[in-house]
Amino acid sequence: METRNKLSARRKSLRELLAEGRLLPGDKLTHKISKNSQLVNAVITQKGDLQFENGLTFLNPTSAAKYASGAANVNGWRYWKVRRTGGYLSEL
């Protein structure tokens, strides 16, 4: 019997998670910036994109996390928490 490591499996896209019902349109994603306790907020759109309050939209969580944090090396799947579940995107 073959076992697969979670990290080696292909990660599903936001749109796939939306189609499976694991993400819902309107789900709020947050990240607390530790140095100043500021919250960064985004929402999952009907199409499964990630959208900021200013209207800027991203297809994947890592690009959105890079924009929000200003960091070049950030894992968006571990950056964003889904407010509805309390867990990280990587846990879906």
C-alpha positions in Angstrom: 0.0 0.0 0.0 1.4 3.3 -1.0 1.3 6.2 1.4 1.6 9.9 0.3 3.2 12.6 2.3 0.9 15.6 2.6 3.6 18.0 1.5 4.5 16.0 -1.6 0.9 15.9 -2.8 -0.2 18.6 -5.3 -1.9 21.4 -3.4 -5.3 22.2 -4.6 -6.1 25.7 -5.9 -8.4 28.1 -4.1 -10.9 27.5 -6.9 -10.8 23.7 -6.4 -11.3 24.2 -2.6 -14.3 26.4 -3.4 -15.8 23.8 -5.8 -15.4 21.2 -3.1 -17.1 23.4 -0.5 -14.1 23.6 1.7 -13.9 27.3 1.0 -17.1 29.4 0.6 -17.7 32.6 -1.3 -17.4 35.4 1.2 -15.0 33.5 3.5 -12.8 36.0 5.3 -9.1 35.4 5.4 -6.9 37.2 8.0 -3.3 37.5 9.0 -2.0 39.2 12.2 1.2 41.1 11.6 3.2 40.3 14.8 5.3 43.5 14.9 2.3 45.8 15.2 -0.7 43.5 15.8 -2.3 44.9 12.6 -4.8 42.6 10.9 -4.6 42.1 7.1 -8.0 41.0 5.7 -9.1 39.5 2.4 -12.2 37.6 1.2 -12.8 34.7 -1.1 -14.8 35.8 -4.2 -17.5 33.9 -6.1 -14.9 32.8 -8.6 -12.5 31.6 -5.9 -10.0 34.5 -6.0 -8.6 36.3 -3.0 -9.6 39.9 -2.9 -8.4 42.8 -0.6 -10.7 45.6 0.6 -9.1 47.9 -2.0 -10.4 45.6 -4.8 -7.0 44.1 -5.7 -7.5 40.4 -6.5 -5.1 37.5 -6.6 -5.5 34.0 -8.0 -3.4 32.3 -5.3 -2.7 32.9 -1.6 1.1 33.2 -1.9 0.9 36.1 -4.3 -1.6 37.8 -2.0 0.6 37.2 1.0 3.6 38.6 -0.8 1.6 41.7 -1.6 0.2 42.1 2.0 3.5 41.4 3.7 6.0 43.0 1.3 8.1 39.9 1.7 9.5 38.0 -1.2 9.6 34.6 0.5 6.3 33.8 2.2 4.0 30.7 2.0 0.5 32.0 1.5 -1.0 28.7 2.5 0.5 29.1 6.0 0.1 32.9 6.0 -3.7 33.1 5.8 -6.2 31.9 8.4 -9.8 31.2 7.4 -11.9 33.1 10.0 -14.9 30.6 9.7 -12.7 27.6 10.6 -10.0 29.2 12.7 -7.4 27.2 10.7 -4.8 28.0 8.1 -5.5 27.5 4.4 -3.0 24.7 4.4 -5.3 22.8 6.7 -8.1 22.6 4.2 
